Amino acid sequence: MRLRLILLRSLVIAAISCLLPTTVFAAATTLDTASQRHASTALADFPTVDPNYIYDQLFSMVTRFQGREAGYDKPDATTDGHKGFADSWAKEMTHDLQGFGPQVLYDTFAVKGWLKRPATSPAYNVEVSVPGATHPEQVVVIGCHYDGEAVSTQSANDDGSGCAIELGVAKAMADYWRSHHTYPARTLRFVIFDAEEQGLLGSFHYLNSTINGDVSNIVAMFNEEQN
């Protein structure tokens, strides 16, 4: 798993380059032929994702919060892996983006309960957003799902790894903004969807209820699904 996450590093860096402030992105993509020999130096100034941080977050979340099938959680809060995972992710994401006005939204909806649970159980999409400084009306979504059905692996790959990668991207971007005394050009929404294993219910609800089907301001969506 550690090797796999390291191999994903270059892909994630390529993705987050699209989220840089406009002036920085333009400077890095308009190099003339004479400057190409300096390209590696220029690109080294881009955000860098820490694969060890991603691995540590993944290991922590999937071992601490077991049993993440939507509608299946036990009433006892100490064994509520589903809600616990969502809360932990939101707390870590907010910490990573501290100083840039992160806003947490719990998008709650009902799903069918399992076994001895009630007929319906609450499900939660979780969004942590950061406002854009230059074009706040332009939105970039980085998303994946966090509910899972696997027992032996606790859905570490499908899709705990995507949730951890989102944290890694956010931390890399925030570290970059701090060191360069800048802010994101566009509004960023980091989202983890619930009840996707039951039929893409979380993303459907997010699109049709939370943002009311208005996708005109969404300029890009990075899907961190790893399965």
Secondary structure, 3 states (H helix, E strand, C coil): CHHHHHHHHHHHHHHHHHHCCHHHHHHHHCCCHHHHHHHHHHHCCCCCCCHHHHHHHHHHHHHHCCCCCCCCCCCCHHHCHHHHHHHHHHHHHHHHCCCCCCEEEEEEEEEECCCCCCCEEEEEEEEEEECCCCEEEEEEEEEEECCCCCCCCCCHHHHHHHHHHHHHHHHHHHHHHHHHCCCCCEEEEEEEECCCCCCCHHHHHHHHHHCCCCCCCEEEEEECCCC
